[in-house]
Amino acid sequence: RIAVRSADEIGELAATFNRMTNDLQAQQAALQEANRELDTQLREVSNLERYNARVLASMTNGVVTLNMEGCIVKWNEMAARITGYPVAEVEGRLCRELFASNPSFVRLLLDGIHGKGVWWERGVSFTRPDGREVPLEINTSLLEDDTGQTTGLLGIFRDLSLVRELEQR
């Protein structure tokens, strides 16, 4: 701040400079407060993301989410164990291309996106990359945003190998 000692142009300039300094200090304080609020929100979002990741990792079913183009957005570890397709090789790829050797699996997922929505099927056979056939039960439902607009599909599936083995016995 500049001490104002006169009422002439120099004094007026000093008074204007002091007002500008006060405005800048107020803006800096507001920015610091906004920054603290953003940091708090970022921590909350980060905690929520970690929580969601732990939930997906601890599930005993395979989970897949697709966007409206049929691109795989999420693929959990159990989905990788059941199918033999690692998470890193699946997320971000088109379902139709990646699982071309499993047309019934792809059909259920893509039919769900294209208007059929909720689907439940117990008799899907999935061929793993190692050639092993895995019987699956799969449930699908649409994902929607806050306005009710469909944004993709959620698929939950489980390995029925043990069930089929017990049925045969």
Salt bridges, closest charged atoms under 4 A:
GLU12 OE2 - ARG19 NH2 3.81
GLU33 OE1 - ARG36 NH2 2.94
GLU91 OE2 - LYS74 NZ 3.73
ASP111 OD2 - ARG107 NH1 3.88
ASP130 OD2 - ARG128 NE 3.37
GLU137 OE2 - ARG122 NH1 3.10
GLU137 OE1 - ARG158 NE 2.76
GLU165 OE2 - ARG169 NH2 2.63
GLU167 OE1 - ARG164 NH1 3.69
